[in-house]
């Protein structure tokens, strides 16, 4: 997985914005932008947050009207996504 490399290249206090497809296993769905079926590896949000924590990256919590925490959305494919922001410990 690429997460250890992200943690390695971030400086202390550096920010990571991460978006990934949520679920387990592989999802095959039609992508109209590519006019074909595409395969996506799915990940659990808790699994990703736990891996980031082990790499000394902490999810930035939501504050007032600022984005933060673990957020979910579905795009036009339709595949459920997760977006989070994490900061590397000093």
C-alpha positions in Angstrom: 0.0 0.0 0.0 1.1 3.6 -0.7 0.3 5.0 2.8 3.8 4.4 4.3 5.3 6.3 1.4 2.9 9.2 1.9 3.9 9.3 5.6 7.6 9.1 4.7 7.6 12.1 2.3 5.3 14.4 4.5 7.2 16.7 6.8 6.1 17.0 10.4 2.9 19.0 10.5 2.3 18.2 6.8 -1.2 17.6 5.5 -2.5 14.6 3.5 -5.9 14.7 1.7 -6.9 11.2 0.9 -9.9 10.0 -1.2 -10.6 6.3 -1.7 -13.5 4.0 -2.6 -15.2 2.5 0.4 -16.2 -1.2 0.9 -14.5 -4.5 0.8 -13.1 -6.5 -2.1 -13.3 -5.4 -5.7 -16.0 -3.4 -7.4 -16.6 -3.5 -11.1 -18.7 -0.6 -12.4 -19.3 1.2 -15.7 -17.4 4.5 -15.9 -19.1 6.8 -18.5 -16.0 9.1 -18.5 -13.9 6.2 -19.9 -16.8 4.4 -21.7 -15.9 1.1 -20.1 -16.2 -1.1 -17.0 -13.5 -0.4 -14.5 -12.3 -2.3 -11.4 -11.7 -0.6 -8.1 -10.1 -2.0 -5.0 -12.3 -1.0 -2.0 -11.1 -0.2 1.5 -12.8 0.2 4.9 -12.5 3.7 6.3 -11.6 2.3 9.8 -8.8 0.2 8.2 -7.3 3.3 6.5 -7.6 5.5 9.6 -5.9 2.8 11.7 -3.1 2.5 9.2 -2.6 6.3 9.2 -2.6 6.4 13.0 0.1 3.7 13.0 2.1 6.0 10.7 1.8 9.0 13.0 -0.9 10.7 10.9 -4.0 11.9 12.7 -7.3 12.6 11.1 -8.1 16.3 11.4 -11.5 16.7 13.1 -14.3 18.9 11.7 -14.2 22.4 13.2 -17.2 24.7 12.9 -17.7 25.1 9.1 -14.4 23.7 8.0 -14.0 20.3 6.4 -12.7 17.6 8.6 -13.2 14.2 10.0 -14.2 11.2 7.8 -16.6 12.3 5.0 -18.5 10.1 2.5 -20.0 10.8 -0.9 -21.2 8.9 -4.0 -20.2 10.0 -7.4 -21.7 9.4 -10.8 -20.3 5.8 -11.2 -22.0 5.2 -8.5 -19.4 4.1 -6.0 -19.2 5.3 -2.4 -16.1 7.3 -1.6 -14.4 8.5 1.6 -12.4 11.7 2.0 -10.3 12.6 4.9 -7.6 15.0 5.9 -4.7 13.9 8.1 -1.8 15.8 9.7 1.6 14.2 10.4 2.7 14.4 14.0 5.6 16.8 14.8 
